[in-house]
Amino acid sequence: MVIIRSLAFNAAFYVSLIFQMLFWTPFYFLAPRKTAWFVPKFWSRSSLWLQKVLARTETRITGLENLPDGPFILAPKHQSFWDAIAFFPFLDDPLYILKRELMWIPFFGWYVAKMRMIPVDRGKHSVALRAVIVATNREMARTPRQLIIYPEGTRRAPGDLPNYKYGIVELYAGLNLPVVPVAHMAGLYWPRRQFLRFPGVIEARFLPPIEAGLDRKVFLERLVKETEAACDEILVSIATGPNPPPMPPTAVRRLGELGIPVPPRP
């Protein structure tokens, strides 16, 4: 049944993406930019609804009261495509830093350009980071927005050892904005590099913001400690709750370290 539901959801997800991208095109490109945000936010909510109906995977996001007014940095864990689409409907005017190659994709790249996202050449590392900080400061001065950045860069398996990149530290210091960590275990239900979607509830928490202006080392220590502690709580809750999804080896290892042995499932 999981395979059938996963196939149904994946098919509906991509059909919906293509259909909505074409259907909304006249409104999206003729409307003012802030008004046009309705389209990607509607697509996100409809995708999560499809996931609930077809894959039996619900979404529960808490901690909305922790989102500051005005500009800030949102720093989610990155485990699957789910966390790329689930959070921006809760933000007024989100801003993404993304690979410049994505801007070259027909329709998708045009949609992204409309929202004034910041493309980056990841091959240039430190040069790219400085350019990103300058471009983001320029965009924030033009319109206060909420920057979404994944501190670990690439998708990580649930329970894997944390690997926070120093780029988030430089952005925090260069932009002088508070950072809202986001904890979740979405990779258990929407695994990376797999088509299977498992039933259950994806819980994500917007944690209390880390204030601007801290020492770089202090900031990074707080970000890692607070995010990982909340992720551990969610992981334990899932593993000890009813009908947990299959646990990958990384999650099994982490649960063992937390004193909760859970045998891996095929």
BELURPE-V484447 format. One record per backbone hydrogen bond with DSSP energy under -1.0 kcal/mol. CO is the residue of the C=O (numbers start at 1). NH is the residue of the N-H. Records with the same first field share a line. If there is no record, write none. Layout:
CO=NH, NH
This chain:
1=5
2=6
3=7
4=8
5=9
6=10
7=11
8=12
9=13
10=14
11=15
12=16
13=17
14=18
15=19
16=20
17=21
18=22
19=23
20=24
24=28
25=29
26=30
27=31
32=36
35=38
36=39
37=41
38=42
39=43
40=44
41=45
42=46
43=47
44=48
45=49
46=50
47=51
48=52
49=53
50=54
51=55, 57
56=200
58=202
60=204
62=206
63=66
64=67
72=147
73=180
74=149
75=182
78=156
81=84
82=85, 86
87=90
88=91
93=146
95=148
96=118
98=120
99=102
100=103
101=104
102=105
105=109
106=108
107=111
108=112
109=113
110=114
112=117
113=116
118=98
120=100
121=124
124=127
125=129
126=130
127=131
128=132
129=133
130=134
131=135
132=136
133=137
134=138
135=139
136=140
137=141
138=142
139=143
146=95
147=74
150=153
151=165
152=154
157=160
166=170
167=171
168=172
169=173
170=174
171=175
172=176
178=73
179=210
180=75
181=207
182=77
183=205
185=188
186=189, 190
189=198
191=194
200=58
202=60
204=62
205=183
210=179
215=219
216=220
217=221
218=222
219=223
220=224
221=225
222=226
223=227
224=228
225=229
226=230
227=231
228=232
229=233
230=234
231=235
232=236
233=237
234=238
235=239
236=240
248=252
249=253
250=254
251=255
252=256
253=257
254=258
255=260
256=259
